[in-house]
Amino acid sequence: MKTRRAMKLVSGAVAVLCAAATLSACGSDDSASSGGLTPVKFAMASPSWNAGFAVMAVVEAEGFYQEEGLKVTTNLFPSATQAAQQVAGGGADVGLMTVEPVAIGHDKDLDLAYFSSYWPKWIYSLQVPEGSDVKSIADLKGKKIGVTAVASSGATFARTAMKLNGMSENDASLVPIGAGPQQINAIKSGQVDALALWDIQYQSVKNAGITLTPLPVTETADAWGGGFATTRKNLGAKKDVLERFGRAVAKAFAFSKANPEAAVRDLWKLHPETRGSGSEAKALADGVKVLQVRLEGQGFDDKTLGRIDEAAFTRSLDFLASADLIKKFPAKDVYTDELFTAFNNFSYEDVVKRAESAG
């Protein structure tokens, strides 16, 4: 059974992605160079920079792209669908996005595939303030759920979670509460009873002194969240470039793990607006807590940064299929795990020493 809103999501995302597929390819030419560097166009699915993307600031600030012979141009896009559109149409060589748009585009032969992980865990969840009488998803009936926007992926997740637990999408109200101070005020003032956000937003809420309790959604336990995608054509034609890109990002992850404070400062250096107001000490501590969320489960110990776990990816596809957002298909149709060994082919020790000596 499909909900109307779920169908609207599918229709909208597919329409946008299909429009992108008709564009002429305009990706970077690897034979071209800029100062001896191979140009790469990178589309990142985020409306703004924040500490959850500090690793992607480190890779630029510490010169890891240049070390790998790359000149990367990063552009932000408000949604994963728009980032996928850029890659599918050739406007970008690589995109960083959650799992939904690539999975939804599979049946439309958009030929997008992930080649590296960034979110090893499903990032969306339902949570309630401490002391809430809401103990399960069934208790959400008649309640107000705070979302960044009614069309956000968090909102879609909330509707789907309710549907999978025998509820109607209309059993609870979705209330847009934005982000930042507006979001914190909505929670503290009791404007909402529950939240449907993603991991780093929850950490920001916790940084504001609000204690939260998750509501279990079994369908997304141990599911994969998303990562770097490109076209199937690029997987073959630009394999070396993709390996160098992935290795540069892996170095940035290793640097950030070794010295998260330096990573947050790299983010501030490139994007000063992310520092926020208040004392530097608190801003740094809060930023590190958000970054730590992104560093969890990445594969530092066994040096498997960027590896995509097939079982976790399959869990994600199962969830999307159960919501009737996609038809079930094998995970390997939209990802490859053939490149991550090359990503990790660098001296971790050298990068760690470099991080430890950073200010």
GIHU-V914906 format. One record per helix or strand of 3 or more residues. SS is the DSSP state (H for helix, E for strand). FROM is the first residue (numbers start at 1). LEN is the number of residues. Records with the same first field share a line. If there is no record, write none. Layout:
SS=FROM-LEN / FROM-LEN
//
This chain:
H=4-18 / 51-11 / 64-4 / 80-10 / 100-9 / 137-4 / 153-12 / 181-8 / 199-9 / 218-3 / 232-6 / 239-20 / 260-11 / 272-4 / 280-16 / 310-13 / 331-4 / 340-4 / 348-9
E=37-9 / 70-8 / 94-5 / 112-8 / 124-6 / 144-4 / 173-4 / 194-5 / 212-4 / 226-6
//
